[in-house]
Amino acid sequence: MAHLSPTPVLEPAQDRTMILNMGPQHPSTHGVLRVLLEIDGETVVRIMPDIGFLHTGIEKTCEAKFYQQVVPLTDRIDYLCPMTNNLCYVLAVEKLLGLQIPPKAQWMRVMMNELTRINSHLVWLGTHALDIGAMTVFLYCFREREEILKLFEAISGQRMMTSYFRIGGLALEPPLDFFDRVRHFAGYFPDKVDEYENLLTGNPIWGMRTKGVARMTAEDAIALSASGPTLRGSGVDFDLRRDMPYSGYENFKFKVPIAQEGDVFARYMCRVRELRESIGIVKQALEGMPEGPIKADAPGVVLPDREKMKTQMEALIYHFKIITEGFAIPPGEVYQAVESPRGEMGYYVVSDGTAKPYRVHMRAACLANLQTLPTMCTGGLIADVVAAIGSIDIVLGEIDR
Amino acid sequence: MPLPPAITDLEQLKSHPAVARLLAWNPAAVTGVKFDREEMTIYVDRSNIREACALLRDDPASAFNYLSDVTCLDWFPREPRFEVIYHLLSISKKERVRLKVRLDSASPAVESVTSVWPGANYFEREVFDLFGIRFTGHPYLVRLLMPEDWEGHPLRKDYPVEGYR
């Protein structure tokens, strides 16, 4: 219960300043972030984020599970982009194994990953606008997000904790009308983005609350290990999907939106343009979707189909062995990074030659991005702290793990 | 598809820009190398890590200007017990390299790299919190995720996964 005491203790440096506590139960801290502010009137003199309220020890839990049992845990780290976490983990394990994935599984992964990005950005846009006072956008965003969650439910049986990607491929074949439903969604979604932009981009109130607010230079962003739209909003042109492609991203054409100003509005513009680019990638994936299997041909690693289990003895044995004993991976270590909606999501997986990972470490993009908060907010107004927190798009589940 | 074996011979890998830069600066700083699964690992002597990071950041040939991650491994009961791991990224060259520092259990302390990258602050605090590694020169080395009065360091291998300690 130590967190009930006001620690870390921040003492006012001068007579005229005072300490203001914000969170952990505050609607605009997006979860359980606690921020300690030293203020001089309305001006922020010092700011100190305090985290750890949502720490669940996932990294320790992973060490006690088989490799395939870790996949459902990864959903729960960043609960707004479960498929990105699934993807990063399975890519890391596949790299450890040296496993090749069939093209259809790769393309499906890219398509689902981009839908996840749209899903996550919609939650960000809605809550960010709500923090600053624009209620309508929130309702519109959640209307479209509902459609994506229905697609997730159709393909994996779950709305949020999908666990759809498995080591060696995908869990299930998509249902028959799935691609038509995605095509329908991709057809009307760009108009909806126009709708959000009509409400916000040219809106003078939105501009006053976001332009020139919470600035960060490119040098600061790199030095503070910021990534994703927080980095690109400061004018650094780097996106892992394009620059260090994984899972077949080199087959897709898309632009990486960047903005030079480094303020809240720049980060907003980066993410809104990313919504349009992502739906473009989804359309390309639909058009070029290859035929073929969705699982790699690796009998000791990938679970056999149910049909084969009922007719073939070997399939039944492999199924039994994978479930009860897992599969051993040759000793080694890999660091696999993917571009999550928030930035560089990295998994560092170490194998000691047994069926359980020796160590799984998640490089959380939000944890590094949160460090930029003091740079953005010092010297600004209290009201802008809320805008800054919204603009770095934090998810406390990922920060605290 | 079988994995190619790991290369650990320094002679074969000394043309890698990061290795070459570190060897040119101080041959004693590089205590080992490994190239496995297309990832480069350089073992750096514990007393040289901060300067090695600053060198690689400022060197135009390698330009590892971005710190992706700092984490740790516990090889209990083997000695040296801990490995502190730095994942560096070059934004211009689009390359990664992994630096490792080996620490024994008697004095698990290493110089902080926060003076090279301020972004190492939270990463090092997390490693301190969960592994008990001391980073000398860190501006604010207190627990990050666990409560302040917590005893022990949960990610150490002699810390049980289940049950209350």
Boltz contact constraints between the chains, C-beta under 6 A:
constraints:
  - contact:
      token1: [A, 2]
      token2: [B, 147]
      max_distance: 6.0
  - contact:
      token1: [A, 2]
      token2: [B, 148]
      max_distance: 6.0
  - contact:
      token1: [A, 2]
      token2: [B, 149]
      max_distance: 6.0
  - contact:
      token1: [A, 3]
      token2: [B, 147]
      max_distance: 6.0
  - contact:
      token1: [A, 7]
      token2: [B, 148]
      max_distance: 6.0
  - contact:
      token1: [A, 52]
      token2: [B, 145]
      max_distance: 6.0
  - contact:
      token1: [A, 55]
      token2: [B, 145]
      max_distance: 6.0
  - contact:
      token1: [A, 60]
      token2: [B, 154]
      max_distance: 6.0
  - contact:
      token1: [A, 60]
      token2: [B, 155]
      max_distance: 6.0
  - contact:
      token1: [A, 60]
      token2: [B, 161]
      max_distance: 6.0
  - contact:
      token1: [A, 64]
      token2: [B, 161]
      max_distance: 6.0
  - contact:
      token1: [A, 95]
      token2: [B, 37]
      max_distance: 6.0
  - contact:
      token1: [A, 98]
      token2: [B, 1]
      max_distance: 6.0
  - contact:
      token1: [A, 98]
      token2: [B, 3]
      max_distance: 6.0
  - contact:
      token1: [A, 222]
      token2: [B, 66]
      max_distance: 6.0
  - contact:
      token1: [A, 223]
      token2: [B, 117]
      max_distance: 6.0
  - contact:
      token1: [A, 223]
      token2: [B, 118]
      max_distance: 6.0
  - contact:
      token1: [A, 224]
      token2: [B, 118]
      max_distance: 6.0
  - contact:
      token1: [A, 224]
      token2: [B, 119]
      max_distance: 6.0
  - contact:
      token1: [A, 225]
      token2: [B, 67]
      max_distance: 6.0
  - contact:
      token1: [A, 225]
      token2: [B, 119]
      max_distance: 6.0
  - contact:
      token1: [A, 238]
      token2: [B, 91]
      max_distance: 6.0
  - contact:
      token1: [A, 243]
      token2: [B, 94]
      max_distance: 6.0
  - contact:
      token1: [A, 244]
      token2: [B, 94]
      max_distance: 6.0
  - contact:
      token1: [A, 332]
      token2: [B, 36]
      max_distance: 6.0
  - contact:
      token1: [A, 332]
      token2: [B, 37]
      max_distance: 6.0
  - contact:
      token1: [A, 334]
      token2: [B, 37]
      max_distance: 6.0
  - contact:
      token1: [A, 335]
      token2: [B, 87]
      max_distance: 6.0
  - contact:
      token1: [A, 346]
      token2: [B, 69]
      max_distance: 6.0
  - contact:
      token1: [A, 348]
      token2: [B, 71]
      max_distance: 6.0
  - contact:
      token1: [A, 359]
      token2: [B, 73]
      max_distance: 6.0
  - contact:
      token1: [A, 361]
      token2: [B, 71]
      max_distance: 6.0
  - contact:
      token1: [A, 363]
      token2: [B, 69]
      max_distance: 6.0
  - contact:
      token1: [A, 367]
      token2: [B, 122]
      max_distance: 6.0
  - contact:
      token1: [A, 368]
      token2: [B, 119]
      max_distance: 6.0
  - contact:
      token1: [A, 371]
      token2: [B, 119]
      max_distance: 6.0
  - contact:
      token1: [A, 371]
      token2: [B, 122]
      max_distance: 6.0
  - contact:
      token1: [A, 400]
      token2: [B, 145]
      max_distance: 6.0
